[in-house]
Amino acid sequence: MSGRRFSDGPKSLEELILKSMENGSLYFTIRNKRIFDLWPRVVEEAAENTEPYRFEAGVLYARVKASVYLDRYHYKLKEWVERYAIELGGPVVETIRLRLVAAPGQAKKTDQK
């Protein structure tokens, strides 16, 4: 049997964790979870009508329940980015984009920058 042998890879959970820490993937996973966990604290009452769903390249995407919330929360986006910077110790979240989740029968989704 040729090819890679099982003994060539990580041998324990400790080794997997250390390897993840070395290549940075564990840090990014923990940081992303923290960004999502901080959402209610950062956006306060808006958390009832919004939900973050993706963080990519400094942009945090969040769903809103209705189009009225796109307008209502648009003016708060800069403040929320600043709150994230305080909570995370730097400008990790650079932009927040709100997205209206299409209701049944609606095909179009709207982004708000």
C-alpha positions in Angstrom: 0.0 0.0 0.0 1.6 3.2 -1.1 0.7 6.8 -0.3 0.3 8.7 2.9 0.3 6.7 6.1 -1.8 7.6 9.1 1.3 8.1 11.3 2.3 11.0 9.0 -0.5 13.3 10.2 -1.2 14.8 13.6 -1.4 12.1 16.3 -3.4 13.8 19.0 -5.9 16.6 19.7 -3.1 18.6 21.3 -1.1 18.3 18.1 -4.1 19.4 16.0 -4.7 22.4 18.2 -1.1 23.4 18.1 -1.0 23.1 14.4 -4.2 25.2 14.1 -2.6 27.8 16.3 0.6 27.9 14.2 -1.2 28.4 10.9 -3.7 30.9 12.4 -6.9 29.1 11.6 -7.9 28.6 15.3 -7.3 32.3 16.0 -9.6 33.3 13.1 -12.3 30.9 14.2 -12.3 32.2 17.8 -12.2 35.8 16.6 -15.2 35.3 14.3 -17.2 33.6 17.0 -16.4 36.6 19.3 -17.7 39.0 16.6 -21.0 37.1 16.4 -21.2 36.8 20.2 -20.7 40.6 20.6 -23.5 41.5 18.2 -26.2 42.0 20.8 -23.9 44.1 23.0 -22.7 46.2 20.1 -26.1 46.9 18.4 -28.2 46.8 21.7 -32.0 47.0 20.9 -31.4 46.4 17.2 -30.4 42.8 18.0 -34.2 42.0 18.1 -34.5 42.8 14.4 -31.1 41.8 13.1 -28.8 38.8 12.9 -25.1 38.6 11.8 -24.5 35.8 9.4 -21.1 36.2 7.7 -17.8 37.9 8.4 -15.4 38.1 5.5 -12.4 40.4 4.8 -13.4 43.0 7.4 -17.1 43.1 6.4 -19.8 41.9 8.7 -23.0 41.0 7.0 -26.3 41.0 9.0 -29.9 40.2 8.1 -32.7 42.5 9.0 -36.3 41.3 9.4 -38.0 44.1 7.4 -37.1 46.9 5.0 -38.0 49.5 7.6 -34.9 48.4 9.6 -32.6 49.1 6.7 -33.4 52.8 7.0 -33.7 52.8 10.8 -30.3 51.2 11.4 -28.3 52.7 8.5 -27.3 55.8 10.5 -26.0 53.6 13.3 -23.5 51.5 11.2 -20.5 53.7 11.8 -21.3 53.8 15.5 -21.5 50.0 15.6 -18.1 49.6 13.8 -16.6 51.9 16.4 -18.1 49.8 19.2 -16.6 46.7 17.6 -13.2 48.4 17.5 -13.4 49.2 21.2 -14.6 45.7 22.1 -12.0 43.9 19.9 -9.1 46.2 20.6 -8.8 47.4 17.0 -10.5 47.8 13.6 -11.3 44.2 13.0 -14.8 44.9 11.7 -14.3 47.6 9.1 -17.8 47.7 7.6 -21.2 46.4 8.4 -23.7 45.6 5.6 -27.3 45.1 6.4 -29.3 42.7 4.1 -33.0 42.3 3.8 -33.9 38.7 3.7 -36.5 38.2 1.0 -39.9 37.1 2.2 -41.6 34.2 0.4 -42.6 35.3 -3.1 -39.9 38.0 -3.3 -36.8 37.2 -5.3 -34.7 40.2 -4.7 -32.4 40.9 -1.8 -31.2 44.3 -0.9 -27.8 45.4 0.6 -27.3 48.5 2.6 -23.8 49.7 3.1 
